[in-house]
Amino acid sequence: MRLGVCYYPEHWPESMWEDDALRMKALGIEQVRIAEFAWSRMEPTPGEYDWSWLDRAIDVLGAAGLQVVMCTPTATPPKWLIDRHPDILPIGADGRPRAFGSRRHYDFSSPSYFVESQRICTALAQRYGKHPAVAYWQTDNEFGCHHTVVSYSPAAVGRFREWLKARYQTIDALNRAWGTVFWSMEYRSFDEIDAPVATVTEAHPSHRLDYRRFASDEVARYNRMQVEIIRAYSPGRPVAHNFMQLFSEFDHYKVAADLDVAAWDSYPLGALEEQWFAPDVKARWLRSGHPDFASFNHDVYRGMSKLPFWVMEQQPGPVNWAQWNPAPLPGMVRLWSWEAFAHGAGCVSYFRWRQAPFAQEQMHAGLNTPDNRLDIGGHEAAQVAEEIRTVLAANADANAAIRSKVALVYDYEAKWLFEIHPQGADFHYPRFAFEYYSALRALGLDVDIVPVDASLDGYRLIVVPPLPVVPADFAARLASSGAHVVFGPRTGSKTQDVQIPANLPPGALASVLPLRVWRVESMRPNVTEPVRLVDGKDATVEDGVARHWRDFIEGDGGSGATDSFLDVRARFADGHPAYVKSGAFHYLASLFDDALTVRLFARIAKEAGVDTISLGDSVRISRRGALTYVLNYGDQTHTLANVADDAFVIGSRAIEPQGVAVYRSGK
């Protein structure tokens, strides 16, 4: 457990650097990220490098006892490079180049930019790869931010055709897989295939999904190039990338496979404002963030990181980029920091050391105000640093790995496919995955978030949010795990080529789920369907409601005699099954309201032998090694029972609003 900060020496007079470094160290900062946007200072004119300022900055930081996270500067190619190679600029869906003047103005498929990126990364790694102060590396910055994963440039289209050739081998195979006989879309060669954009009406869904897969692979290819250069010239130093919160435009598992550290940038208040949450939810958590949002991302990136994941950028105060930008409540910067450590983080790094008084982010707070005085977030960071020392001194296993009995399967392609074929405008995969996760966390459960091809052995409960495409071996792996498994609606509803399975959904899962989804419907946002549990009580009593979607299901064999094949545990008001069970496999035919989802998960967890605690919406518990962490997002004091006073390492049994307690679980 350690703290870091993002620092931009090129933004400040050199006379401030030493004082900044000494104050960082005194505050409890151990690592400093630099240079991710500094290409124009590294290479002010083509081929003429100026390393002198960066040499001095690294020396100053190192002399203060700080470890440097050196970043490649490729997120911001300089103007002279764009003028030399205009093909670097990505092409939007409107056919126009996305111009210079901000950041991330490059096309992952541009051959010019690939070569230029190799050149600057090689020069940087050669110079600083073995510098004693450079302990870590970061590739680029926030891949895909500002809708920059997909480009429709000639270079991208050319590489897409090659990608298709490698995937399908022959054009006949592609035509069969896509079903291009529909609407007379058959191709004679791969060279006839363009990007699926600017069509009169909906472009072919298989074409669109493959273009998303291709664009994702381009991100992984580009990142791999940088990682290989860094490893060649800076052996032994871990390499990270800072992913973003709930960002799903490329397959993060594939990019993380080449990294040592999966890091992410945590802005709970900005995320609350920009995500799907209803106005009353945004108002409820206005200055704290949703209690499960940051932790969902922690567990996503923990699951793909070889070393303990990092929070590379932690919000320390108001941000500048949401529609409305509230200030965190006092205590929240501390709470967010401890929440990250509770979920297995190795480092929490604050963005940024000092608020900039100029340019696009001048309204984005730092640990210090623009006049160089410590802000609220800075004081709370200092408190966290002191508490880290206390925790590490008292507990040898404070850095232990998380051991969860529950897994949630999270898949990036599912999001793309549901965007391409939503069948309902608000069928939003990340939202539904998050709602399942939130229900599990409300029951006091630690959750591993894993890819669909992960090992599933050792879990007692596996939760699968709507997963349209399932691997052929998924059912067998789930069955051999011995766990209870919960599937969301639309699971197994498509083949990998975006066709309806020949045996109808759930397709390849039919061996463990003897059911047939014979019809579906989407529901408007103002429409719900009553749901009642089948437990012998008054059949008119409503236990909850279904939202967004309905699968119409019957038992395998098509007779309609569902009860002959399945244990029907809940029904819609019209009598159709809403929740069915077969052995250890549970199928939810809709998305239910939050309270009913929690109730069902509690019941299934009990059957799976997993103990739960009813926590409500404000308090969250995490366990790491021998320590239990309790975080209070609410506005009322939460009092713990059955914990001895001498068990607490941080806090006490009475946890104030925005407070944190850490206690030894054995006491």
C-alpha positions in Angstrom: 0.0 0.0 0.0 1.5 3.3 -1.0 0.4 6.7 -2.3 1.4 8.5 -5.5 0.7 11.7 -7.4 0.6 13.0 -10.9 3.1 15.8 -11.5 3.8 18.1 -14.5 7.2 19.8 -14.0 6.9 21.3 -17.5 3.9 23.3 -16.2 5.8 25.0 -13.4 8.9 27.2 -12.9 12.0 25.0 -12.3 12.5 27.0 -9.1 9.5 25.2 -7.6 10.5 21.6 -8.4 12.7 20.9 -5.4 10.2 22.3 -2.9 7.4 20.3 -4.6 9.4 17.1 -4.3 10.2 17.6 -0.7 6.6 18.5 0.2 5.4 15.4 -1.7 7.8 13.2 0.3 6.8 14.9 3.6 3.1 14.3 2.8 3.7 10.6 2.4 3.9 10.3 -1.4 6.2 7.6 -2.7 5.8 7.5 -6.4 5.3 10.3 -9.0 3.9 9.9 -12.5 5.3 12.3 -15.1 5.6 13.2 -18.8 2.5 11.6 -20.4 1.7 14.8 -22.3 5.2 16.2 -22.8 6.2 15.2 -26.3 6.4 18.8 -27.6 9.0 19.5 -24.8 10.9 16.3 -25.4 11.1 16.9 -29.1 10.4 20.6 -29.8 11.4 20.3 -33.5 11.6 17.1 -35.7 14.5 14.9 -34.7 16.0 17.4 -32.1 15.4 16.1 -28.6 15.7 18.2 -25.5 16.1 15.9 -22.5 17.8 18.4 -20.3 14.7 19.6 -18.4 13.4 16.1 -18.0 16.8 14.9 -16.7 16.8 17.6 -14.1 13.2 16.9 -13.1 13.8 13.2 -12.6 17.0 13.9 -10.6 15.1 16.3 -8.3 12.4 13.8 -7.7 14.8 10.9 -7.2 16.9 13.0 -4.8 13.8 13.5 -2.6 13.4 9.7 -2.4 10.5 9.5 -4.8 10.1 6.7 -7.4 9.2 7.9 -10.9 6.5 6.4 -13.1 7.8 7.4 -16.6 5.1 7.7 -19.3 5.4 7.5 -23.0 4.0 10.8 -24.5 2.0 9.4 -27.4 -1.4 10.6 -26.2 -0.5 14.0 -27.6 1.4 14.1 -30.8 2.8 17.6 -31.4 1.6 20.0 -34.1 4.7 19.7 -36.3 4.2 15.9 -36.4 0.5 16.3 -37.5 1.6 18.8 -40.2 4.2 16.3 -41.5 1.8 13.3 -41.4 -1.9 14.4 -41.6 -2.9 10.7 -41.9 -2.2 10.5 -38.1 -5.6 12.2 -37.4 -8.5 9.8 -37.0 -11.5 10.0 -39.2 -14.9 10.3 -37.5 -18.2 8.7 -38.6 -18.9 11.9 -40.5 -15.9 11.3 -42.7 -14.0 14.3 -41.4 -10.6 14.3 -39.6 -10.7 15.0 -35.9 -8.4 18.0 -35.7 -5.4 19.0 -33.7 -6.0 21.2 -30.6 -6.7 18.9 -27.7 -5.5 15.4 -27.1 -5.8 11.8 -28.3 -5.8 13.1 -31.9 -4.4 9.9 -33.5 -5.5 6.9 -35.4 -4.4 3.5 -34.0 -4.2 2.2 -37.5 -2.1 5.0 -39.0 1.2 3.5 -40.2 2.9 6.9 -39.9 2.0 7.2 -36.3 2.9 3.6 -35.5 6.5 4.3 -36.7 6.7 7.7 -35.0 5.5 6.2 -31.8 8.1 3.5 -32.0 10.7 6.2 -32.5 9.8 8.4 -29.5 9.2 5.4 -27.2 12.6 4.0 -28.2 14.4 7.3 -27.6 12.7 7.7 -24.2 13.3 4.1 -23.1 16.9 4.2 -24.2 17.6 7.4 -22.1 15.7 6.5 -18.9 15.3 2.8 -19.0 17.9 2.2 -16.4 17.8 5.5 -14.5 17.8 4.6 -10.8 14.8 6.9 -10.1 12.6 5.4 -12.8 10.9 2.5 -11.1 7.8 2.0 -13.3 6.4 2.9 -16.8 3.1 3.8 -18.2 2.1 3.4 -21.8 0.3 6.4 -23.4 -2.7 7.7 -21.4 -6.3 6.6 -21.3 -6.5 4.6 -24.5 -9.7 5.4 -26.3 -10.8 8.5 -24.3 -13.0 11.0 -26.2 -14.4 8.2 -28.5 -11.1 7.5 -30.2 -11.0 3.7 -30.5 -12.8 3.5 -33.8 -11.6 5.4 -36.8 -12.9 5.2 -40.4 -9.7 6.2 -42.1 -8.4 4.6 -45.3 -5.6 3.1 -43.2 -8.1 1.6 -40.8 -10.2 0.1 -43.6 -7.2 -1.4 -45.3 -6.1 -3.0 -42.0 -9.7 -4.2 -41.4 -9.7 -6.1 -44.7 -6.4 -7.8 -43.7 -8.0 -8.6 -40.3 -11.0 -10.2 -42.0 -8.8 -12.3 -44.3 -7.0 -13.7 -41.3 -10.2 -14.4 -39.5 -12.3 -16.0 -42.3 -9.6 -17.1 -44.8 -12.0 -17.0 -47.8 -14.7 -14.5 -48.9 -17.2 -17.4 -49.1 -16.7 -18.2 -45.5 -17.3 -14.6 -44.5 -20.5 -14.4 -46.6 -21.8 -17.5 -44.9 -20.9 -16.3 -41.4 -22.4 -12.9 -41.9 -25.4 -14.0 -43.9 -24.7 -11.4 -46.6 -27.4 -13.0 -48.8 -29.7 -10.8 -46.8 -30.4 -7.5 -48.7 -28.1 -8.6 -51.5 -24.9 -7.7 -49.6 -22.7 -10.6 -50.9 -19.0 -9.8 -51.5 -16.7 -11.1 -54.2 -13.5 -10.2 -52.4 -12.2 -8.7 -49.2 -11.2 -5.6 -51.1 -14.9 -4.8 -51.6 -15.6 -4.5 -47.9 -15.7 -1.0 -46.5 -16.2 0.3 -43.0 -19.8 -0.1 -41.7 -20.5 3.6 -41.6 -22.7 6.2 -43.4 -25.1 3.5 -44.7 -28.7 4.5 -45.6 -30.1 2.6 -42.7 -28.7 0.1 -40.2 -25.4 -1.5 -41.4 -25.0 -5.3 -41.2 -24.7 -6.3 -37.5 -22.0 -8.9 -38.1 -20.0 -6.4 -40.1 -20.3 -3.8 -37.3 -19.3 -6.3 -34.6 -16.3 -7.4 -36.5 -15.2 -3.8 -37.0 -15.5 -3.2 -33.3 -13.4 -6.4 -32.7 -10.8 -5.2 -35.2 -10.6 -1.7 -33.7 -10.1 -3.3 -30.2 -7.3 -5.5 -31.6 -5.6 -2.3 -33.0 -5.4 -0.9 -29.5 -3.9 -4.0 -28.2 -1.4 -4.1 -31.1 -0.4 -0.5 -30.4 0.1 -1.0 -26.7 2.1 -4.2 -27.3 4.5 -2.3 -29.4 5.2 0.2 -26.6 5.5 -2.5 -24.0 8.0 -4.5 -26.0 10.2 -1.4 -26.5 10.1 -0.6 -22.7 11.0 -4.2 -21.8 13.9 -4.2 -24.2 15.5 -1.1 -22.7 14.2 -1.1 -19.1 14.1 -4.7 -18.0 12.6 -5.6 -14.7 10.5 -2.4 -14.3 6.8 -3.0 -14.2 4.7 -1.5 -17.1 1.2 -0.1 -16.5 -1.5 1.6 -18.4 -4.2 3.8 -16.9 -7.6 2.6 -18.1 -10.8 4.5 -17.5 -13.8 4.0 -15.3 -16.5 1.7 -16.8 -14.9 2.2 -20.3 -15.6 -0.7 -22.6 -14.8 0.4 -26.2 -12.0 -2.1 -26.5 -11.2 -5.4 -24.8 -9.2 -4.5 -21.8 -8.3 -8.1 -21.0 -6.3 -8.3 -24.3 -4.5 -5.0 -23.5 -3.8 -6.0 -19.9 -2.3 -9.3 -21.0 0.8 -7.4 -22.1 1.0 -5.3 -18.9 2.2 -5.9 -15.4 -0.2 -3.4 -13.8 -3.7 -2.6 -14.8 -4.3 0.9 -13.5 -7.4 3.0 -13.8 -8.4 6.6 -13.2 -11.1 7.1 -10.5 -13.4 10.1 -10.6 -16.5 9.0 -8.7 -18.4 12.3 -8.8 -17.8 12.9 -12.5 -18.8 9.4 -13.2 -22.0 9.6 -11.3 -23.0 12.7 -13.3 -22.1 11.2 -16.7 -23.5 7.7 -16.3 -27.0 6.3 -16.5 -28.1 7.0 -12.9 -31.5 8.5 -12.4 -31.7 12.1 -11.1 -32.7 11.0 -7.6 -29.7 8.7 -7.4 -27.4 11.4 -8.6 -28.8 13.7 -6.0 -28.5 11.0 -3.3 -24.8 10.5 -3.9 -24.0 13.9 -5.3 -20.9 14.5 -3.2 -19.8 11.0 -2.4 -20.3 9.0 -5.5 -22.3 5.8 -5.7 -21.1 3.3 -3.0 -20.5 0.6 -5.6 -19.1 2.5 -8.6 -15.5 2.8 -7.7 -15.4 -0.7 -6.2 -16.8 -2.2 -9.4 -13.9 -0.7 -11.3 -11.4 -1.8 -8.6 -12.6 -5.4 -9.0 -12.6 -5.2 -12.8 -9.0 -4.1 -13.0 -7.9 -6.3 -10.0 -9.1 -9.2 -12.1 -6.8 -8.5 -15.0 -3.7 -7.2 -13.3 -0.7 -9.4 -12.8 0.7 -7.2 -9.9 -1.7 -5.4 -7.5 -3.7 -3.0 -9.6 -3.3 0.8 -9.2 -5.5 3.8 -9.1 -3.4 6.0 -11.3 -5.6 9.1 -11.0 -7.7 9.6 -7.9 -10.2 12.5 -7.8 -9.0 14.9 -5.0 -11.7 17.6 -5.3 -14.1 19.0 -8.0 -13.3 18.0 -11.6 -13.9 20.1 -14.7 -15.4 17.8 -17.3 -18.9 16.7 -16.2 -22.0 18.7 -16.8 -22.1 19.6 -13.1 -19.0 19.3 -10.9 -19.7 19.1 -7.1 -17.1 19.1 -4.4 -16.5 15.9 -2.5 -17.8 15.8 1.1 -15.0 16.1 3.7 -13.6 12.6 4.2 -14.4 11.2 0.8 -10.9 11.4 -0.6 -9.7 9.4 2.4 -12.6 7.0 2.0 -12.0 6.5 -1.7 -8.3 5.8 -1.0 -9.0 3.2 1.6 -11.7 1.6 -0.5 -9.1 1.0 -3.2 -6.7 -0.6 -0.8 -9.5 -2.7 0.6 -10.1 -4.1 -2.9 -6.4 -5.0 -3.4 -4.8 -1.8 -4.8 -1.0 -1.5 -4.6 -1.0 2.3 -5.1 -3.4 5.2 -5.0 -2.1 8.1 -7.0 -3.8 11.5 -6.9 -4.5 13.7 -9.8 -2.8 16.1 -9.6 -0.2 17.7 -7.3 -1.3 21.2 -7.9 -4.3 22.7 -9.8 -3.2 24.3 -13.1 -4.2 27.9 -13.6 -4.4 27.6 -17.4 -5.7 25.6 -20.3 -8.5 23.0 -20.5 -8.2 21.6 -17.0 -7.8 24.8 -14.9 -11.0 24.0 -13.0 -9.8 20.5 -12.0 -8.7 20.4 -8.4 -5.4 19.1 -7.2 -3.9 18.2 -3.8 -2.8 21.9 -3.8 -4.6 25.0 -4.9 -3.1 27.1 -7.8 -1.5 29.4 -5.2 0.3 26.3 -3.8 -1.6 25.8 -0.5 -2.7 22.3 0.6 -6.3 21.7 -0.3 -8.8 19.4 1.6 -7.8 16.5 -0.6 -4.1 17.1 0.3 -4.8 17.0 4.0 -6.8 13.8 3.6 -4.0 12.2 1.6 -1.6 13.0 4.4 -4.0 11.3 6.8 -4.1 8.2 4.6 -0.3 8.1 4.4 -0.1 8.1 8.2 -2.8 5.4 8.5 -1.0 3.2 5.9 2.0 3.2 8.2 -0.2 2.2 11.1 -1.8 -0.6 9.1 1.4 -2.0 7.7 3.1 -1.9 11.1 0.3 -3.8 12.7 -0.5 -6.4 10.1 2.0 -8.5 8.2 -0.6 -9.6 5.7 -2.1 -6.2 5.0 -1.1 -6.6 1.3 -2.8 -10.0 1.0 -4.7 -11.0 -2.1 -8.5 -10.9 -2.1 -10.1 -14.3 -1.7 -13.6 -14.3 -3.0 -16.3 -17.0 -3.1 -18.3 -15.1 -5.7 -17.4 -14.3 -9.3 -19.1 -12.1 -11.8 -18.4 -12.6 -15.5 -17.8 -9.4 -17.4 -17.4 -9.3 -21.2 -16.5 -6.4 -23.5 -18.0 -7.9 -26.6 -21.3 -8.2 -24.9 -21.5 -4.4 -24.6 -20.6 -4.0 -28.3 -23.2 -6.5 -29.5 -26.0 -5.0 -27.4 -25.2 -1.6 -28.8 -25.3 -3.0 -32.3 -28.5 -5.1 -31.7 -30.2 -3.5 -28.7 -33.8 -4.4 -29.6 -34.5 -1.9 -26.9 -32.9 1.6 -26.7 -32.0 1.3 -23.0 -30.5 -2.2 -23.0 -27.2 -1.1 -21.5 -24.9 -4.0 -20.7 -22.5 -2.1 -18.3 -25.5 -0.9 -16.3 -26.9 -4.3 -15.9 -23.5 -5.8 -14.9 -23.1 -3.0 -12.4 -26.6 -3.6 -10.9 -25.8 -7.3 -10.4 -22.5 -6.4 -8.8 -24.2 -3.8 -6.6 -26.8 -6.3 -5.4 -23.9 -8.7 -4.4 -22.1 -5.9 -2.6 -25.3 -4.9 -0.7 -25.2 -8.5 0.7 -21.6 -8.0 2.1 -20.0 -10.2 -0.5 -16.5 -9.7 -2.0 -16.6 -10.2 -5.7 -14.1 -11.3 -8.3 -14.8 -9.8 -11.8 -13.5 -12.2 -14.4 -13.5 -12.8 -18.2 -15.6 -15.4 -19.8 -12.6 -17.6 -20.4 -11.3 -17.4 -16.8 -10.8 -20.4 -14.6 -14.0 -20.8 -12.5 -12.8 -23.4 -10.0 -13.1 -22.6 -6.3 -16.1 -20.3 -6.6 -19.4 -21.1 -4.9 -21.5 -18.6 -6.8 -21.0 -17.4 -10.3 -23.1 -14.5 -11.7 -23.4 -14.0 -15.4 -25.0 -10.7 -16.5 -26.6 -10.8 -20.0 -24.0 -12.6 -22.1 -25.2 -13.0 -25.7 -22.2 -15.0 -27.0 -20.9 -17.9 -24.9 -17.9 -20.1 -25.6 -18.6 -23.6 -26.7 -17.0 -25.0 -23.5 -18.7 -22.5 -21.1 -21.4 -24.8 -19.9 -19.0 -27.6 -19.2 -16.7 -25.3 -17.3 -19.5 -23.9 -15.2 -20.8 -27.4 -14.5 -17.4 -28.7 -13.4 -16.9 -25.7 -11.1 -19.6 -27.1 -8.7 -20.9 -23.5 -8.2 -24.4 -22.2 -8.3 -24.7 -20.1 -11.5 -27.0 -17.2 -12.2 -27.7 -16.1 -15.8 -29.2 -12.8 -16.8 -31.7 -12.6 -19.8 -30.4 -12.8 -23.3 -27.5 -15.1 -22.3 -26.6 -17.4 -25.1 -28.9 -15.5 -27.5 -26.4 -15.1 -30.4 -23.6 -17.0 -32.1 -20.2 -15.3 -32.5 -21.3 -14.3 -36.0 -24.4 -12.5 -34.6 -27.0 -15.1 -35.6 -29.7 -16.7 -33.6 -28.6 -20.2 -32.4 -30.1 -23.0 -34.4 -31.7 -24.4 -31.2 -32.8 -20.9 -30.1 -31.4 -19.3 -26.9 -29.7 -20.2 -24.6 -27.9 -21.9 -27.4 -24.7 -23.6 -26.2 -26.0 -23.5 -22.6 -28.9 -25.8 -23.3 -27.0 -28.8 -21.8 -27.3 -27.2 -18.4 -30.4 -25.0 -18.9 -33.1 -27.2 -20.5 -35.2 -24.3 -21.7 -36.1 -22.5 -24.9 -36.5 -18.7 -25.4 -39.1 -18.6 -28.1 -40.0 -14.9 -27.9 -38.6 -11.7 -26.5 -39.8 -8.2 -25.9 -38.2 -4.9 -24.8 -40.1 -2.5 -22.5 -40.2 1.2 -22.5 -38.6 3.0 -19.5 -42.1 3.9 -18.1 -43.3 0.3 -18.3 -42.8 -2.5 -15.8 -44.2 -6.0 -15.4 -45.2 -7.3 -11.9 -43.3 -10.3 -10.7 -44.3 -12.7 -7.9 -42.4 -15.4 -6.3 -43.8 -19.0 -6.4 -43.7 -20.0 -2.8 -47.3 -20.9 -2.0 -48.5 -17.5 -0.9 -51.3 -15.3 -2.3 -50.7 -15.3 -6.0 -51.9 -11.7 -6.2 -49.0 -10.3 -4.1 -46.4 -8.5 -6.1 -42.8 -9.1 -5.0 -41.1 -6.8 -7.4 -41.1 -5.6 -11.0 -39.4 -6.5 -14.3 -37.8 -3.8 -16.4 -36.2 -3.3 -19.8 -36.6 -6.8 -21.2 -38.5 -10.1 -21.1 -37.6 -13.5 -22.3 -40.5 -15.8 -23.0 -39.3 -19.3 -22.0 -40.6 -22.8 -22.0 -39.1 -26.2 -21.1 -36.8 -27.9 -23.5 -38.7 -29.9 -26.2 -41.0 -27.1 -27.2 -44.2 -28.5 -25.6 -44.7 -25.5 -23.5 -44.9 -27.7 -20.3 -42.2 -25.6 -18.6 -42.8 -27.2 -15.2 -41.9 -30.6 -16.5 -38.3 -29.5 -17.1 -37.7 -26.6 -14.8 -38.3 -25.4 -11.2 -40.3 -22.2 -11.8 -39.5 -19.9 -8.9 -41.1 -16.6 -10.1 -43.7 -15.7 -12.6 -44.8 -12.6 -14.4 -48.4 -11.4 -13.9 -49.5 -13.2 -17.1 -48.2 -16.5 -15.8 -45.0 -16.8 -17.9 -41.9 -17.8 -16.0 -39.7 -14.9 -14.7 -37.1 -17.0 -12.8 -36.4 -20.7 -13.3 -33.9 -23.1 -11.8 -32.4 -26.4 -13.1 -30.0 -28.1 -10.7 -27.5 -25.4 -9.7 -28.3 -23.2 -12.7 -30.6 -20.2 -12.3 -32.1 -18.2 -15.2 -33.6 -14.7 -14.8 -35.9 -13.9 -17.7 -35.8 -10.2 -17.1 -34.0 -7.4 -15.3 -35.7 -6.9 -11.9 -35.9 -3.9 -9.6 -33.0 -3.6 -7.1 -34.8 -4.9 -4.1 -36.0 -8.0 -5.8 -32.5 -8.6 -7.3 -30.9 -8.5 -3.9 -33.6 -10.8 -2.5 -33.1 -13.4 -5.2 -29.3 -13.2 -4.9 -29.5 -13.7 -1.1 -31.6 -16.8 -1.6 -29.3 -18.2 -4.2 -26.2 -17.4 -2.2 -27.7 -19.3 0.8 -28.2 -22.3 -1.5 -24.6 -22.0 -2.6 -23.4 -22.0 1.0 -22.3 -18.4 0.9 -23.0 -16.3 4.0 -24.5 -12.8 3.4 -25.1 -9.7 5.5 -27.9 -7.2 4.7 -26.0 -3.9 4.4 -28.5 -1.6 2.7 -27.3 1.1 0.3 -24.8 3.1 2.4 -22.3 0.8 4.1 -19.9 -1.5 2.4 -17.6 -4.2 3.7 -14.5 -5.7 2.1 -12.0 -8.3 3.4 -8.3 -8.5 2.6 -6.2 -11.0 4.5 -6.9 -10.7 8.2 -8.4 -7.2 7.9 -12.0 -6.2 7.4 -12.7 -2.7 6.0 -15.9 -0.9 6.6 -16.8 2.2 4.6 -19.7 4.5 5.4 -21.1 6.4 2.4 -24.2 7.4 4.2 -25.3 10.4 6.3 -25.8 8.5 9.6 -23.3 6.9 11.9 -23.0 3.2 11.4 -22.3 1.1 14.5 -20.6 -2.3 14.3 -21.7 -5.1 16.6 -19.7 -8.0 17.8 -16.3 -6.5 17.2 -13.9 -6.1 20.1 -12.6 -2.6 20.7 -9.0 -3.7 20.6 -9.5 -5.2 17.1 -9.5 -1.9 15.4 -6.5 -0.7 13.5 -8.3 2.4 12.1 -11.4 3.9 13.6 -13.8 2.3 16.0 -17.2 0.5 16.1 -19.0 3.8 15.6 -18.3 4.8 11.9 -19.3 8.4 11.2 -20.6 9.5 7.8 -17.9 9.3 5.2 -15.9 7.4 7.8 -13.6 4.3 7.6 -12.9 1.5 10.0 -10.4 -1.3 9.7 -10.3 -4.1 12.1 -8.6 -7.5 12.5 -11.2 -10.1 11.6 -9.9 -12.6 14.1 -10.9 -10.5 17.0 
